[in-house]
Amino acid sequence: MPSVIDDTGYNGLGGPAANYLKAKPSTRFATRQLAFFTVTIADVHLNYATANSTYSKAIRAVQQNAEIYAVGLPAANDFVVVVAQDTANDGDNTDDGLNSMADTLSQATGGTVTAVHLAGDALVANLMAYSDESQLNSTESYNGI
């Protein structure tokens, strides 16, 4: 079948655009939308493989608030966790004190959590959320996760 891409059409206004040749940042390639978080806890890398380590407690705290897809190796005081974005609990109206991933981590380990996104060859905070990836424009920056 002949291609009609770049055909000027009968009225000279142009044919269909080659939208299938466009690419945008995404985590939706044959999987659910994913979210990346950096978990920061003092000395989490020390003895991380032992039973009931701080690392183990942190992972269990995240599991209470999100469906985990991957967990990174701790280095210095940080590690990365990848979760299904639609399960990442960002808080609710309960009074149990464990109403978000940040609250649960803080209570379990004293740690903090920061949403991060893939940018270049690194994970960067304060970029747009992947749920807004259709709005990405390479000439703009996005803040407010």
N, C-alpha and C positions, 0 to 999 in steps of 0.2 A: 504494500500500500504506500503511495507517495506521501511524503511529509508536507504538511501545510504550515509548518513553523516558518516565520518570516515572509509568508506569502502576503502580498499587499491586498489581496482580496479584490472583489469585483468593484468596490467603491473607492479603492485606494487608501482605506483607513487602516489597513494592516490585518493580518491574520492572528491566530492565537499565539499567546506568549509561551515561551519555553519554561514555564514555572517548575516543571519537574527537574530542571537543572539547578535550581536554587538550593542552598543549604543554610541551616540555622543551628545554633547550639541546642542540644536536646539530650534528655536522658530517656527518651521514648523510642528505643529501637528494640522491638519485640519484647518489651517488658513494661511493667508499670512505671509511672513517673517516680524517679528516685530523688531523694534529698540527701545532701552530705552535711555532716556536722563534725566540728572539731571539739573533742572533749578534753578539757584541761583540768588535771588533778596533780598536785604536787607529788613527785616521786612515783607516779603510776607505772613507770617503766621498771622499777626495782622489784624483782621477784614476781613479775607479772604472771608467770606460769604456775605458781603455787596455788594450792587450794584456798579458796575464799580470799584471794588477793584483792587489792584495791581495784585492779583492772577487771577482775571477775565481778566484783560488786557493781562497778560502773556499767558493765554490759548488761547485767540483770536489771539495773535501774532503767536503762534505755528500753529493754524489752517490755517493761511495764507500760511504756508509752508509745511504742512504735514497732512495726514489723521490720526486723533487721535483715538486710541483704548481705552486708559485708562489714567486717571490723578490721581495722588496720593494726599493725604491730605498733606498740607504744614506743615512742622515742622522746627522750627528755621528759617533759611533763604533759605530753599530748598524744592523742591518737584520733583517727578518723573513723567514723561510723557512717554507713550508708543504709538508709531506711526507705521504705515505701512512703512517698510524700503524703499520700492521703491517710496514712495511719500515724503520722508524726503529731502527737498530742501537744498542741501549743497552749493548753489551758482550758479549763471549763468552769462551771459555776459550783463545783462541789466544795464542801468545807473540810475535806479530809487532809488538806495540806500537801497532798501529792497530786496536784492538778496539772502538772506539766512536766515535760522532760527535764527542764532546768530545775524545778522544785525537787523532783525525785532524785536527781543526781546530787544536788546540794545536800539533801538530807542523808543520802546513803554514803557519800564519799567526801563531801565538801567541795566537789568539783563544779565546773561551769561548762556550758555548752554554747557554741557559736555556729550558726548556719554559715556554710561556705559553699562556693560554687567553682566549677572548673573554669579557669581562665588561663590561656596559654599553657604552660607546663606546671601550673600550680593550682592550689585551692585558695580562693580569695574570698574574704568576707566583704560584706556591704555591696554586693552586686544584686541585680534583680533576681527574683525567685524564678525558678524554671517554669512555674505555672504561667508566668508572663513572657515566656520566651518568644511568643509570636510578635511581641512588641520590640524585639531587639533591633537596634540600629547601630551599626559600628561607629557612628560619629557621636553617639550619646552615651552617657554613663547613667547607671541606675542605682539608687540607694533605697534603703528601707526594706529589709527582708521581712 
